[in-house]
Amino acid sequence: QSVLTQPPSASETPGQRVTISCSGSSSNIGSYTVKWYQQLPGTAPKLLIYNSNQRPSGVPDRFSGSKSGTSASLAISGLQSEDEADYYCAAWDDSLNGYVFGTGTEVTVV
Amino acid sequence: EVQLVESGGGLVQPGGSLRLSCAASGFTLNSYVMSWVRQAPGKGLEWVANIKQDGSEKYYVDSVKGRFTISRDNAKNTLYLQMNSLRAEDTAVYYCARDLGGSYCYWGQGILVTVSS
């Protein structure tokens, strides 16, 4: 069982904005920066956000991250069909002395 | 171009062993922390282990402690995961990943490990 909790699914129409939450605790999100990964079906995950709100080169600015206390969120604006994927948050956890991923959220563009 | 290529996966019986390898190219392995991440069929991502640049520190998820060993050969630009006493619940696609400040910017294509009789 993951210590980072995400909603199992989210959906929105093309062009709209969807937000995914990630709830943790003081030993992970409360103490460390958050990363977000996108996983398209049948492929390896791809880093979308690091340091809670920074985008690697090549990631569109439609993707944005934020963190407050022990929670974080990923927002996708101007939703496109190619954004249909699973999204995972992640952070280091002091109590577990290991890296933890969120439970994952499946985004559907309806 | 950075590349990570896993090998060594396959079908193994419960209680058996496998050694995964991850061949790195396009960068110098000894400059980076490296990790293994796995994904059981239809399930989410699970971090398995990581190892510091010189191999001096290693960390594991509780479920594999005492059974899995992460190691590296920087001269060969290769990362390893020795998996012993394998269980059905270890069945997963295993990815190696390059770690930069806790961010996995580069991933291998993944290798399937199936533990079944």
Interface residues (C-beta under 8 A of the other chain):
Chain A: S2 Y32 T33 K35 Y37 Q39 A44 P45 K46 L47 Y50 N51 P56 D86 Y88 A90 A91 W92 L96 N97 G98 Y99 V100 F101 G102 T103 G104
Chain B: S35 V37 G44 L45 E46 W47 N50 Y59 Y60 V61 D62 Y95 G101 G102 S103 Y104 C105 W107 G108 Q109 G110
